[in-house]
Amino acid sequence: MNEQEVRTFLDDLADTPAPPPRVDVPRAVAVARRQARVRTWTSTAAASVLVVGLAVGVNYTVTGGSPASTESGSVVSAPARFDPLVEYASFGWLPEESKMNSSFTSVNDVRFATMVRQYVPDPSKGPMASLPAASVNASVYAAGSMPQSELPLDLWGPTDPTPTEPYAPVTDAPDVNGAPAYWVTVPGEPETIILKWRYAPDAWAEVTVSRLDGDLRQSAHRVASELRVGGTARLRFPFDLTGLPAGLRPVASMFAEGGLDEPWRVELDLSTDDRKMNVNVAVDPILASDRRDANITVDGHQAYRETVVGDSTEGTRVAGSQWADRLFVYDDVAGLNVGVLADARTPADAEPLGPDGAVGLYRGTTVHPDRADWTDQPLR
């Protein structure tokens, strides 16, 4: 994973007004997943990519050129907000597909992002470390949204802030399905190229390829040209939730598979519209190291629970939360770890969760160990 890849997945991270984040995506995803097994307040940092679906972006208008079209010839329409329960985009073609042994997809309100990569262990740096290797990333943005650091330089307006990181000059690329496109190279990373294009009249997409054999630009252009957008298929989850407090809606989801640290992991974030209360549910297979911090028993299962009240509670979904309740339940029968995080701006905002907090949310969670039973209706 290289730094630019991580940036492309994680730039849209803020829930409250803040300077545009400058985080590199594939690396952040990999590091966060490796750290997830520590079971601290930052243990789901990988899913913090999803936080609550708000991004610090920029609105802009581009004139000229033709928007992308669907196979039927109709113009693609960019959503104002992505549905985290729907697979809006997917790869139609991948270079060196046989060696891509891990994948990552995240959805929030403003971006649908998907990645495949070659996971190559690096034992010299630890049992879960990996070497930089081949990867392909694609991000599709909602109407009018794009990370400021990723804007083609010729689209920066006089009121936009100056980029805090160097970017090589943006150059014209061949149109992608009839839409204007641009190349962006990454200083110091000759093995990486980014291709951006306008997939809809008011929305952008980008493909980043890295460490591939052959012509990087040719590979990136074909990936972009064959990227499927406008999908309506629902994503499938290994759990469903009942008894949620009124007002919570899905705002982000994450699916990761492959690598040595865990076979797979699925997360779903929910929040109230005012972002005063947030819930994250995560499910993945139990590893031997998971139980080391168990401090309670929940319904016969070993579990770890921590409730914190105070300013700026660490590891919560929204900065400044003053109440948080985190629970990990190790279900030996299902062979799965179920993680529940609930946080709120104030203890009063958490009252709809009831006196049981995260334990009550867990008891409303039904887990589906068999992948054939995973559901596209996670909210019941």
Secondary structure, DSSP 8 states (H G I E B T S, - for coil): --HHHHHHHHS---SSS-S-----HHHHHHHHHHHGGG-STTTTGGGGGTTTS---B------SS---B-TTS-B----SS--TTB--EE-S--TTGGG--EEEEEEESSEEEEEEE--EE-GGG-TT-EE---EEEEEEE-TT--BGGGS-GGG--TTS---SS-----EEEEEETTEEEEEEEETTEEEEEEEEEEEETTEEEEEEEES-SS-HHHHHHHHHHT-EES---B--BSEEE-S--TT-EEEEEEEEE-SSS-SEEEEEEEE-TTSSEEEEEEEEE--GGGGGG--EEETTEEEEEEEEESTT-TT-SSTT-SEEEEEEEEETTTTEEEEEEEEESSGGGGGGG-TTTHHHHHHTEEE--SGGG-BS--B-
